[in-house]
Structure formats: structure tokens, C-alpha cells
Amino acid sequence: MTSSGCLGPCFDGPSVVVYPDGVWYGGVAESDVDEIVVSHLTGGEPVERLVYDWPDD
């Protein structure tokens, strides 16, 4: 784990970023962590319900 300052969507946190995929998760709860690990980190499939929806500029 690497701590950081604001990654951008500060008010929609907690945020998680999975590299090297560059997938951002927003509003992550402790209860979501196992699903992210199993589905994305182990299985290679992002957890779509948690993927951060960046606002249009």
C-alpha cells in the first residue's frame, strides 16, 4: 500500500487505483476490498460497480 495526498476525486473517496491497468475505484468500503483483490488483482476483471465515473469536463 502506498499512501498519498489527493489523487483527484477527493470528495468521492476513499479511492483505490490499480496499476498498471490505471483503473480507478471510488467510494470503496472495507467490505469491497476482497472483491477487488479476487476479481481484479487475481482474475484480471475490474469490479464495474466500483469503477470511478469521471465527470465530463
Backbone hydrogen bonds, N-H to C=O, Kabsch-Sander energy under -0.5 kcal/mol:
donor,donor_aa,acceptor,acceptor_aa,energy
10,C,8,G,-1.5
12,D,9,P,-1.8
13,G,10,C,-1.0
16,V,25,Y,-2.1
18,V,23,V,-2.8
19,Y,17,V,-0.7
22,G,18,V,-1.8
23,V,18,V,-1.6
25,Y,16,V,-3.2
26,G,50,L,-2.0
27,G,12,D,-1.6
28,V,14,P,-2.3
32,D,29,A,-2.2
33,V,29,A,-0.6
33,V,30,E,-1.0
36,I,32,D,-2.1
37,V,33,V,-2.5
38,V,34,D,-2.8
39,S,35,E,-2.7
40,H,35,E,-0.5
40,H,36,I,-1.8
41,L,36,I,-1.9
42,T,37,V,-2.2
43,G,38,V,-1.3
44,G,40,H,-1.6
45,E,39,S,-2.8
48,E,46,P,-1.2
50,L,47,V,-2.1
51,V,47,V,-0.8
51,V,48,E,-0.7
52,Y,24,W,-3.0
54,W,52,Y,-1.0
